Amino acid sequence: REQPEGTPQPAPRQIFQERQRITGLPLYFQGYLSVRHSRCQEFRVYWTELRGTMLFFYEDKKAPAYSQKLDISALTSATNVYPDENGSAQFILMLSNGELELKANDYEGGKEWKGFILTVTELSVPPDESLLPEQLRRMHEVLEKEKKRRITLNNCSSAYLNRKSPPSSTLTAMPACFYAVSRQEAIEMLEKNPSCGNLILRPGSDSKNYAITIRYKLDAPQLKHYKVVSKGTSYVIELERQVTLPSLQDVVNYFVTQMRGKLKPYVIQT
C-alpha cells in the first residue's frame, strides 16, 4: 500500500478532538509514514501522529482511535535519512526494545520526521544545517511545549508531597489517590504512568467539589470523568442514579468495587 501523494492535511476537527481525548497528549507532528518493526518483513502505511514522546499509528487519516502506539522516550539513536530507489526516504530508530524502520514519501519529509522525533526525545533541536528555517522554527516551538509538559508531569509526580486539604471542613484523611491537579494533568499522569493505577481523585473545576478521572483499557484507552459533590458531611457521585457516600475513601472504593478489579487507585510508588 503506497502512501498518498501531496501535502498531508490535518484530520477533521471532530476526529482531532476525539484523538486528543483518547491520547491525552499534545499533537506535535503528523503525516503518513510507512512503518516496519524489526520482526516484520514488510512496511505498512499508517497515518502517524507524534504526541509527546509517543507515536500513534492510525489505519487511516479519519480513524478516531489508534491501532498501535509506541513510546519513543527511550530512543538511543537514529540513523541518517537515506533515499531509496523509489524516491522515498528511510531512517531507523534504535530503541531499548528493538528497532523501528520509518519511511516517508520523500527526503524532505524524512528529515522533518526525524527532526521532530529527536527534538522531543533529546529535548533539543537537532543541529541539521539542511533543515529549512520554517522547519527549525516549528521544532523550537515544539521543544518549548514539550519542556513545559515535562515540568508539569514532574510537578504532578511530586504533588502527593503537598496535597491540598479537602475543600470541605471534614477531617477525614484524603485517599492516597488524591492529587491537587487539573483534569488535563490527571489525564497526562494516567497516560504516562499506567503502572501506578488508572483512577485519580482530584479537585473539581469549581474548587469546591471533587472529580474522579478514570482511564479504562478496552480496545483502545478511554477516559471518563465523574463529578463528586460535597454535601455537608457526605459526598454525592453524579451518575444517572446519584450515589451518596459518607467519605471520599468510600467514593473511591465504590468505583473500584463496581468495576470488579478493572480499576486501581493511582498511587505514585516511592
NUBA-484809 format. One record per residue: residue number from 1; y, x negated, z negated of N, C-alpha, C in turn. Coordinates in steps of 0.05 Angstrom, whole numbers, plus 32768, in hexadecimal, padded with zeros to 4 digits. Layout:
<recs>
REC     n   nnorth   neast    nup   canorth   caeast   caup   cnorth   ceast    cup
REC   NUM        Y       X      Z         Y        X      Z        Y       X      Z
...
</recs>
This chain:
<recs>
REC     n   nnorth   neast    nup   canorth   caeast   caup   cnorth   ceast    cup
REC     1     7FE8    7FEF   8000      8000     8000   8000     8019    7FEE   8000
REC     2     802A    7FF1   8014      8041     7FE1   8017     8058    7FEC   8007
REC     3     806A    7FDA   7FFE      8082     7FE3   7FF0     8095    7FF0   8004
REC     4     80A1    8006   7FFC      80B5     8013   800E     80CC    8000   8014
REC     5     80D7    8003   802C      80ED     7FF2   8035     8107    7FFC   802A
REC     6     811B    7FEB   802A      8136     7FF3   8023     813D    7FEF   8006
REC     7     8156    7FF2   7FFF      815F     7FEE   7FE4     8155    8004   7FD2
REC     8     8147    7FFE   7FBC      813C     8012   7FAA     8152    8023   7F9D
REC     9     8150    803D   7F9D      8163     804F   7F91     8158    8057   7F75
REC    10     8169    805C   7F62      8160     8063   7F47     8152    807E   7F48
REC    11     8141    8083   7F34      8132     809C   7F32     8146    80B3   7F2C
REC    12     8140    80CC   7F33      8151     80E2   7F2C     8157    80E3   7F0E
REC    13     816F    80ED   7F07      8178     80EC   7EEB     8164    80F8   7ED7
REC    14     8158    810F   7EDE      8145     811C   7ECC     812D    810A   7EC6
REC    15     8123    80FD   7EDB      810D     80EB   7ED8     8115    80D2   7EC8
REC    16     812D    80C8   7ECD      8137     80B1   7EBE     8138    80B8   7EA0
REC    17     8143    80D0   7E9A      8145     80D8   7E7E     812A    80DB   7E71
REC    18     8116    80E5   7E7F      80FB     80E8   7E74     80EF    80CD   7E6F
REC    19     80F3    80BA   7E81      80E8     809F   7E7D     80F6    8092   7E65
REC    20     8110    8097   7E63      811F     808C   7E4C     8113    8097   7E32
REC    21     810D    80B1   7E32      8102     80BD   7E1A     80E7    80B2   7E13
REC    22     80D6    80AE   7E27      80BB     80A5   7E22     80BA    8087   7E1A
REC    23     80CA    8077   7E28      80C9     805A   7E22     80DA    8052   7E0A
REC    24     80F1    8060   7E07      8103     805A   7DF1     8111    803F   7DF4
REC    25     8111    8034   7E0D      811C     8019   7E11     8131    801A   7E27
REC    26     8146    8009   7E26      815A     8008   7E3B     8150    7FFE   7E55
REC    27     8159    8009   7E6B      8151     8001   7E86     8163    7FEA   7E8F
REC    28     8157    7FD3   7E97      8166     7FBC   7EA0     8165    7FB7   7EBE
REC    29     814D    7FBD   7ECA      8149     7FB8   7EE6     8132    7FC8   7EF0
REC    30     8132    7FD0   7F0A      811D     7FE1   7F14     811A    7FDD   7F32
REC    31     8102    7FE4   7F3C      80FD     7FE2   7F59     80DF    7FE1   7F5E
REC    32     80D7    7FDF   7F77      80BB     7FDD   7F7E     80B1    7FC0   7F7A
REC    33     809A    7FBD   7F6F      808C     7FA4   7F6C     806F    7FA7   7F72
REC    34     8063    7F93   7F80      8046     7F92   7F82     803C    7F81   7F6B
REC    35     8027    7F8B   7F5E      801E     7F7E   7F45     8000    7F78   7F47
REC    36     7FF9    7F60   7F3E      7FDD     7F59   7F3C     7FD8    7F4A   7F22
REC    37     7FC6    7F56   7F12      7FBE     7F49   7EF9     7FAA    7F33   7F00
REC    38     7FA6    7F20   7EED      7F95     7F09   7EF2     7F78    7F11   7EF8
REC    39     7F70    7F28   7EEE      7F54     7F31   7EF2     7F50    7F42   7F0B
REC    40     7F66    7F48   7F19      7F64     7F5A   7F30     7F64    7F4B   7F4B
REC    41     7F59    7F57   7F5F      7F57     7F4B   7F79     7F6F    7F51   7F8B
REC    42     7F7A    7F69   7F88      7F8F     7F72   7F9A     7FA9    7F7A   7F8B
REC    43     7FBF    7F77   7F9A      7FD9     7F80   7F90     7FDA    7F9E   7F91
REC    44     7FE9    7FAA   7F7E      7FEE     7FC7   7F7E     800C    7FCC   7F7B
REC    45     8016    7FDE   7F8B      8033     7FE3   7F8A     803A    7FF8   7F74
REC    46     804F    7FF1   7F65      8059     8003   7F50     8077    8004   7F52
REC    47     8082    801B   7F4B      809F     801C   7F44     80A0    8010   7F28
REC    48     80B0    7FFB   7F25      80AF     7FEB   7F0C     80CA    7FEC   7EFF
REC    49     80CA    7FEF   7EE4      80E2     7FEE   7ED5     80E0    7FD8   7EBF
REC    50     80F5    7FC8   7EBD      80F8     7FB5   7EA7     8109    7FC2   7E92
REC    51     80FC    7FC8   7E7B      810A     7FD4   7E64     8105    7FC3   7E4C
REC    52     811B    7FB8   7E40      8117     7FA6   7E2A     8107    7F8E   7E35
REC    53     80F3    7F87   7E26      80E1     7F72   7E2F     80C6    7F7E   7E38
REC    54     80C7    7F96   7E44      80AF     7FA3   7E4D     80B2    7FAA   7E6B
REC    55     809C    7FA7   7E79      809A     7FB1   7E95     808B    7FCB   7E95
REC    56     8096    7FE0   7EA0      8089     7FFA   7EA3     8083    7FFE   7EC0
REC    57     806A    8005   7EC6      8060     8009   7EE1     805B    8027   7EE6
REC    58     8067    8032   7EFB      8065     804E   7F02     8057    8051   7F1D
REC    59     8046    8066   7F20      8038     806A   7F39     804B    806E   7F50
REC    60     8061    807B   7F4B      8076     807E   7F60     8091    8081   7F52
REC    61     80A6    8081   7F62      80C1     8081   7F56     80C8    809A   7F47
REC    62     80BA    80B0   7F4C      80C1     80C9   7F3F     80AD    80D1   7F29
REC    63     809B    80BF   7F22      8088     80C5   7F0C     8097    80C2   7EF2
REC    64     8097    80D7   7EE1      80A6     80D6   7EC8     8099    80C3   7EB3
REC    65     807F    80C1   7EB4      8070     80B0   7EA0     8064    8098   7EAD
REC    66     8065    8082   7E9F      8059     8069   7EAB     803B    8069   7EAA
REC    67     802F    805B   7EBC      8012     8059   7EBC     8008    8040   7EAE
REC    68     8019    802B   7EAD      8013     8013   7E9F     802C    8007   7E94
REC    69     802A    7FF7   7E7F      8040     7FE7   7E75     8037    7FCC   7E6C
REC    70     8049    7FB9   7E6C      8042     7F9E   7E65     8059    7F91   7E55
REC    71     8052    7F87   7E3D      8065     7F79   7E2C     8067    7F5C   7E36
REC    72     807F    7F54   7E3F      8082     7F39   7E4A     8093    7F28   7E36
REC    73     8095    7F31   7E1D      80A5     7F22   7E0A     8099    7F06   7E04
REC    74     807E    7F04   7E08      8071     7EEA   7E03     806E    7EDA   7E1C
REC    75     8080    7EDD   7E2F      8080     7ECE   7E48     8082    7EB0   7E42
REC    76     806F    7EA0   7E4D      8071     7E83   7E48     807F    7E75   7E5F
REC    77     807B    7E7E   7E78      8089     7E72   7E8F     8086    7E84   7EA7
REC    78     8094    7E7E   7EBC      8093     7E8C   7ED6     8095    7E78   7EEC
REC    79     8085    7E7C   7F01      8085     7E6A   7F18     809E    7E6F   7F29
REC    80     80A2    7E5D   7F3B      80B8     7E61   7F4F     80B1    7E78   7F61
REC    81     80C5    7E85   7F6C      80C1     7E9A   7F7F     80BC    7E8E   7F9A
REC    82     80A6    7E96   7FA6      809F     7E8B   7FC0     8098    7EA1   7FD4
REC    83     80A2    7E9E   7FED      809C     7EB3   8001     8080    7EB0   800C
REC    84     8074    7EC7   8015      805A     7EC6   8021     805D    7ECB   803F
REC    85     8047    7ECD   804D      8048     7ECF   806A     8054    7EE9   8074
REC    86     8055    7EFD   8063      8060     7F17   806A     807D    7F1B   8063
REC    87     808A    7F06   8059      80A6     7F08   8051     80AA    7F11   8035
REC    88     8095    7F19   8027      8097     7F21   800A     809B    7F08   7FF9
REC    89     80A3    7F0B   7FE1      80A7     7EF5   7FCF     8097    7EF8   7FB5
REC    90     8088    7EE4   7FAE      8076     7EE6   7F97     807E    7ED2   7F81
REC    91     8078    7EDA   7F68      807A     7EC7   7F52     8066    7ED0   7F3D
REC    92     805F    7EBE   7F2B      804B     7EC4   7F16     8057    7EC1   7EFA
REC    93     8052    7ED5   7EEA      805A     7ED4   7ECE     8042    7EC9   7EBD
REC    94     8046    7EB4   7EAE      8032     7EA9   7E9D     8036    7EB6   7E81
REC    95     8022    7EC6   7E79      8024     7ED4   7E5F     800E    7EC8   7E4D
REC    96     8010    7ECE   7E33      7FFD     7EC3   7E20     7FE1    7ECE   7E25
REC    97     7FDF    7EE6   7E31      7FC5     7EF3   7E35     7FBC    7EF3   7E52
REC    98     7FC9    7EE2   7E63      7FC1     7EE1   7E7F     7FD9    7EDE   7E92
REC    99     7FD4    7EE1   7EAC      7FE9     7EDF   7EBF     7FEE    7EFA   7ECD
REC   100     8006    7EFD   7ED7      800D     7F15   7EE6     801C    7F0C   7EFF
REC   101     8011    7F13   7F16      801E     7F0C   7F2F     802F    7F24   7F38
REC   102     8048    7F1E   7F40      805A     7F32   7F49     8064    7F2B   7F65
REC   103     8067    7F40   7F75      8070     7F3B   7F91     8086    7F4F   7F98
REC   104     809D    7F45   7F9F      80B4     7F56   7FA8     80B5    7F58   7FC6
REC   105     80C5    7F6A   7FD0      80C7     7F6E   7FED     80D1    7F56   7FFB
REC   106     80E3    7F47   7FEF      80EF     7F30   7FFC     80F6    7F1B   7FE7
REC   107     80FF    7F04   7FF1      8105     7EED   7FE0     811C    7EF3   7FCD
REC   108     8130    7F01   7FD7      8147     7F08   7FC6     813E    7F1A   7FAF
REC   109     812D    7F2E   7FB5      8123     7F40   7FA0     8112    7F31   7F8C
REC   110     8102    7F1E   7F95      80F1     7F0F   7F83     8102    7EFE   7F6F
REC   111     8117    7EF1   7F7A      8129     7EE2   7F68     8136    7EF3   7F53
REC   112     813E    7F0B   7F5C      814C     7F1D   7F4A     8139    7F27   7F34
REC   113     8121    7F2F   7F3B      810E     7F37   7F26     8108    7F21   7F12
REC   114     8103    7F09   7F1D      80FD     7EF3   7F0B     8115    7EED   7EF9
REC   115     812E    7EEE   7F04      8146     7EE9   7EF5     8149    7EFC   7EDD
REC   116     8145    7F16   7EE2      8148     7F2A   7ECD     8132    7F26   7EB8
REC   117     811A    7F21   7EC0      8103     7F1D   7EAE     8109    7F05   7E9B
REC   118     8112    7EEE   7EA7      8118     7ED7   7E97     8130    7EDC   7E84
REC   119     8143    7EEC   7E8D      815A     7EF2   7E7D     8152    7F00   7E63
REC   120     8141    7F14   7E65      813A     7F23   7E4C     8125    7F15   7E3B
REC   121     8114    7F05   7E47      80FF     7EF7   7E37     8109    7EDD   7E2B
REC   122     811B    7ECF   7E39      8125     7EB6   7E2E     8141    7EB9   7E22
REC   123     814C    7ED1   7E24      8167     7ED6   7E1A     817C    7EC3   7E24
REC   124     817A    7EBD   7E3E      818D     7EAD   7E4C     818B    7EB2   7E6A
REC   125     81A1    7EB1   7E78      81A0     7EB5   7E95     8197    7E9B   7EA2
REC   126     8182    7E9D   7EB3      8177     7E84   7EBF     818C    7E75   7ED0
REC   127     818D    7E5B   7ECE      81A1     7E4B   7EDE     8197    7E48   7EFB
REC   128     8196    7E5E   7F09      818C     7E5D   7F25     81A5    7E5F   7F37
REC   129     81AA    7E49   7F45      81C2     7E47   7F56     81C1    7E5A   7F6E
REC   130     81A9    7E63   7F75      81A6     7E74   7F8C     81AB    7E91   7F86
REC   131     81AF    7E99   7F6D      81B5     7EB4   7F66     81D2    7EBA   7F6D
REC   132     81D7    7ED2   7F76      81F2     7EDA   7F7F     8203    7EE1   7F66
REC   133     821E    7EDF   7F69      8230     7EE5   7F52     822B    7F00   7F46
REC   134     8227    7F15   7F57      8222     7F30   7F4D     8208    7F32   7F3E
REC   135     81F3    7F24   7F47      81DA     7F23   7F38     81DD    7F16   7F1D
REC   136     81EC    7F00   7F1D      81F1     7EF2   7F03     8201    7F03   7EF0
REC   137     8214    7F12   7EFB      8225     7F23   7EEA     8213    7F38   7EDC
REC   138     8201    7F45   7EEC      81F0     7F5A   7EE0     81DC    7F4E   7ECC
REC   139     81D3    7F36   7ED1      81C1     7F29   7EBE     81CF    7F23   7EA4
REC   140     81E8    7F1A   7EA6      81F8     7F15   7E8D     81FC    7F2F   7E7E
REC   141     8200    7F45   7E8C      8203     7F5F   7E7E     81E9    7F67   7E70
REC   142     81D2    7F63   7E7E      81B9     7F69   7E72     81B4    7F57   7E5A
REC   143     81BB    7F3E   7E5C      81B8     7F2B   7E46     81C6    7F35   7E2D
REC   144     81DF    7F3E   7E30      81EE     7F47   7E18     81E1    7F61   7E0D
REC   145     81D8    7F73   7E1E      81CA     7F8B   7E14     81B1    7F84   7E05
REC   146     81A1    7F71   7E10      8188     7F6A   7E03     818D    7F5C   7DE8
REC   147     81A2    7F4B   7DE7      81A8     7F3E   7DCE     81AF    7F52   7DB8
REC   148     81BF    7F66   7DC0      81C7     7F7B   7DAD     81AE    7F8B   7DA4
REC   149     819C    7F91   7DB7      8184     7FA0   7DB1     8173    7F90   7D9D
REC   150     8171    7F76   7DA1      8161     7F66   7D8E     816D    7F66   7D72
REC   151     8188    7F64   7D71      8195     7F65   7D57     818F    7F7F   7D49
REC   152     8191    7F95   7D58      818B     7FAF   7D4D     816F    7FB1   7D42
REC   153     815C    7FA6   7D51      813F     7FA6   7D49     813C    7F96   7D30
REC   154     8149    7F7F   7D2F      8147     7F6E   7D17     8152    7F7C   7CFE
REC   155     8169    7F8A   7D03      8175     7F99   7CED     8162    7FB0   7CE3
REC   156     8155    7FBD   7CF7      8142     7FD2   7CF0     812B    7FC7   7CE0
REC   157     8122    7FB0   7CE8      810B     7FA4   7CDA     8110    7F9D   7CBD
REC   158     812A    7F97   7CB8      8131     7F91   7C9C     813D    7FA8   7C8D
REC   159     813D    7FC0   7C9B      814B     7FD7   7C8E     813D    7FDF   7C74
REC   160     8123    7FDA   7C72      8115     7FE3   7C5A     811E    7FD5   7C41
REC   161     812C    7FBE   7C44      8136     7FAF   7C2D     814E    7FBD   7C20
REC   162     815D    7FCC   7C30      8175     7FD9   7C25     8176    7FF6   7C2E
REC   163     815F    8005   7C2A      815F     8021   7C31     8174    8030   7C22
REC   164     8181    8042   7C30      8195     8053   7C24     8188    8067   7C11
REC   165     8198    806F   7BFD      818F     8085   7BEC     818D    809E   7BFB
REC   166     817B    80B0   7BF3      817A     80CA   7C01     8194    80D9   7BFF
REC   167     819B    80E9   7C14      81B4     80F8   7C14     81B5    810B   7BFC
REC   168     819F    8117   7BF4      81A0     812A   7BDE     819F    811B   7BC3
REC   169     81A2    812A   7BAD      81A4     811D   7B93     8189    8119   7B86
REC   170     8174    811F   7B95      8159     811B   7B89     8154    80FE   7B82
REC   171     8146    80FA   7B6C      813F     80DF   7B64     8123    80D6   7B6D
REC   172     8117    80E7   7B7E      80FC     80E1   7B87     80FD    80C8   7B99
REC   173     80EA    80B6   7B95      80E8     809E   7BA5     80E5    80A5   7BC3
REC   174     80F2    8095   7BD4      80F0     809A   7BF1     80D5    8090   7BFB
REC   175     80CA    809E   7C0F      80B1     8095   7C1B     80B5    8079   7C27
REC   176     809F    806A   7C29      80A1     804F   7C34     80A9    804F   7C51
REC   177     80A6    8065   7C5F      80AC     8066   7C7C     80C8    8070   7C81
REC   178     80DA    8070   7C6C      80F6     8078   7C70     8106    805F   7C77
REC   179     8116    8062   7C8D      8128     804C   7C96     8143    8058   7C9C
REC   180     8158    804B   7C94      8173     8055   7C99     817B    804C   7CB6
REC   181     816F    8059   7CCA      8173     8052   7CE6     817A    806C   7CF6
REC   182     8185    8067   7D0D      818B     807D   7D1F     8172    8086   7D2E
REC   183     8174    809C   7D3E      815D     80A5   7D4E     8155    808F   7D61
REC   184     8168    8083   7D70      8161     806E   7D84     8155    8056   7D76
REC   185     815F    804E   7D5F      8154     8037   7D51     8137    803D   7D48
REC   186     8132    8056   7D3F      8117     805D   7D37     8104    805C   7D4F
REC   187     810D    8065   7D66      80FD     8064   7D7F     80F5    8047   7D85
REC   188     8109    8035   7D84      8104     8019   7D8A     80F1    800C   7D76
REC   189     80F3    8014   7D5D      80E1     8009   7D49     80C4    8011   7D4F
REC   190     80C0    802A   7D56      80A5     8034   7D5B     809A    8029   7D75
REC   191     80AC    8024   7D89      80A3     8019   7DA2     809C    7FFC   7D9F
REC   192     80AC    7FED   7D90      80A8     7FD0   7D8E     8092    7FC8   7D7B
REC   193     808D    7FD8   7D66      8079     7FD0   7D52     8065    7FE7   7D4D
REC   194     8055    7FEE   7D61      8043     8005   7D5D     802E    8000   7D47
REC   195     8028    7FE7   7D41      8014     7FE1   7D2C     801E    7FE9   7D10
REC   196     8039    7FEC   7D0D      8044     7FF2   7CF3     8041    8010   7CEC
REC   197     803C    8020   7D01      8039     803D   7CFD     8048    804C   7D13
REC   198     8047    8067   7D11      8054     8077   7D26     8064    808F   7D1B
REC   199     806B    808E   7D02      807C     80A3   7CF6     8091    8096   7CE5
REC   200     80AA    809D   7CEB      80C1     8093   7CDB     80D1    80AB   7CD0
REC   201     80D8    80A9   7CB7      80EB     80BC   7CAA     8106    80AE   7CAA
REC   202     811A    80BC   7CB3      8135     80B0   7CB5     814B    80C5   7CAE
REC   203     8163    80BC   7CAA      8179     80CF   7CA5     817D    80E0   7CBE
REC   204     8185    80F9   7CB9      818C     810B   7CD0     81A7    8103   7CDC
REC   205     81AD    810D   7CF3      81C5     8107   7D01     81DE    8110   7CF2
REC   206     81DB    8124   7CE0      81F1     812E   7CD1     81F5    8120   7CB6
REC   207     81E4    810C   7CB1      81E5     80FC   7C98     81E1    810C   7C7F
REC   208     81DA    8125   7C81      81D5     8136   7C6A     81B7    813C   7C67
REC   209     81A9    813C   7C7D      818D     8143   7C7D     817C    812B   7C87
REC   210     8164    8131   7C90      8152     811C   7C99     8145    8124   7CB4
REC   211     8137    8111   7CBF      8128     8116   7CD8     810F    8105   7CD7
REC   212     80FB    810F   7CE5      80E1     8101   7CE9     80DF    80FA   7D06
REC   213     80DB    80E0   7D0C      80D6     80D8   7D28     80B9    80CE   7D2A
REC   214     80AB    80D9   7D3E      808E     80D3   7D42     808A    80CA   7D5E
REC   215     8079    80B6   7D61      8071     80AC   7D7C     8053    80B1   7D7F
REC   216     804D    80C6   7D8F      8031     80CD   7D94     8026    80BB   7DAA
REC   217     800D    80B4   7DA8      8000     80A5   7DBE     7FEB    80B7   7DCB
REC   218     7FF3    80C3   7DE1      7FE1     80D4   7DF0     7FDB    80C6   7E0A
REC   219     7FDC    80D3   7E21      7FD9     80C6   7E3B     7FEF    80B1   7E3F
REC   220     8007    80B9   7E36      801E     80A7   7E34     802D    80AD   7E1A
REC   221     8039    8099   7E0E      8047     809D   7DF5     805C    80B4   7DF7
REC   222     805D    80C5   7DE2      8070     80DA   7DE1     807F    80D9   7DC7
REC   223     8099    80DF   7DC7      80A9     80DE   7DAF     80B1    80FA   7DA7
REC   224     80B0    8100   7D8D      80B8     811A   7D82     80CA    8115   7D6A
REC   225     80DD    8127   7D67      80F0     8126   7D50     80F0    8141   7D42
REC   226     80EF    8140   7D28      80EE     8159   7D18     8104    8157   7D03
REC   227     8113    816D   7D00      8128     816E   7CEC     811D    8176   7CD1
REC   228     8126    8168   7CBC      811E     816F   7CA0     8137    8175   7C90
REC   229     813A    818E   7C88      8153     8196   7C7A     814F    8196   7C5C
REC   230     8162    8189   7C4F      8162     8188   7C31     816E    81A2   7C26
REC   231     815E    81B1   7C16      8168     81CA   7C0A     8162    81C9   7BEC
REC   232     8177    81C3   7BDD      8173     81C1   7BC0     8160    81AA   7BBA
REC   233     814A    81B0   7BAD      8136     819B   7BA6     811F    819C   7BB9
REC   234     8121    81AB   7BCF      810B     81AD   7BE3     8114    81A3   7BFE
REC   235     8101    81A1   7C10      8106     8197   7C2B     80F8    81AA   7C3F
REC   236     8107    81B2   7C54      80FC     81C5   7C67     80F8    81B7   7C82
REC   237     80E0    81B8   7C8C      80DA     81AD   7CA6     80DF    81C3   7CBB
REC   238     80F1    81BE   7CCD      80F9     81D3   7CE1     80E5    81D3   7CF8
REC   239     80CF    81E1   7CF4      80BB     81E6   7D08     80BD    8203   7D11
REC   240     80AC    820B   7D24      80AC     8227   7D2C     80A9    823A   7D15
REC   241     8098    8230   7D02      8096     823E   7CE9     809D    822A   7CD3
REC   242     80B4    822F   7CC6      80BE     821B   7CB3     80AB    8215   7C9C
REC   243     80AB    81FB   7C94      809A     81F3   7C7E     80AC    81E7   7C68
REC   244     80A9    81F1   7C50      80BA     81E7   7C3A     80A8    81D7   7C26
REC   245     80B2    81BF   7C1F      80A2     81AD   7C0E     80B4    81A2   7BF9
REC   246     80A8    8199   7BE2      80B8     8191   7BCB     80C4    8175   7BCD
REC   247     80B9    8164   7BDF      80C3     8148   7BE0     80C1    813D   7BFC
REC   248     80CF    8127   7C02      80CE     811B   7C1C     80B2    810E   7C20
REC   249     80A6    8104   7C0B      808B     80F9   7C0E     8078    810F   7C16
REC   250     807C    8127   7C0C      806B     813E   7C14     8070    8145   7C32
REC   251     8089    8141   7C3B      808F     8146   7C57     807F    8132   7C69
REC   252     807F    8119   7C61      8070     8104   7C70     8052    810B   7C6F
REC   253     8048    8111   7C58      802C     8118   7C55     8024    8130   7C65
REC   254     8036    8143   7C68      8031     815B   7C78     802B    8154   7C95
REC   255     803C    8143   7CA0      8039     813B   7CBC     801F    812C   7CC0
REC   256     801A    8119   7CAD      8001     8109   7CAF     7FE8    811A   7CAE
REC   257     7FE8    812D   7C9B      7FD1     813F   7C98     7FCD    8151   7CB0
REC   258     7FE3    815D   7CBA      7FE1     816F   7CD0     7FD6    8161   7CEA
REC   259     7FDC    8148   7CED      7FD3     8139   7D05     7FB8    812C   7D01
REC   260     7FAC    812F   7CEA      7F91     8127   7CE5     7F8A    810A   7CEE
REC   261     7F9A    80F8   7CE3      7F94     80DC   7CE8     7FA2    80CF   7D00
REC   262     7FB1    80DF   7D0F      7FBF     80D4   7D27     7FDA    80C9   7D20
REC   263     7FE3    80CE   7D08      7FFD     80C4   7CFF     7FFA    80B0   7CE9
REC   264     800B    809B   7CEA      800B     8087   7CD5     8029    8081   7CCE
REC   265     8031    8085   7CB5      804C     807F   7CAD     8054    8062   7CB4
REC   266     806B    805E   7CBF      8074     8044   7CC8     807D    8033   7CB0
REC   267     806F    801E   7CAB      8076     800C   7C95     8075    7FEF   7C9F
REC   268     808B    7FE1   7C9D      808D     7FC5   7CA6     807D    7FB4   7C94
REC   269     806B    7FA4   7CA0      805A     7F92   7C90     806A    7F7A   7C86
REC   270     8067    7F74   7C6D      8075     7F5D   7C62     8061    7F48   7C59
</recs>
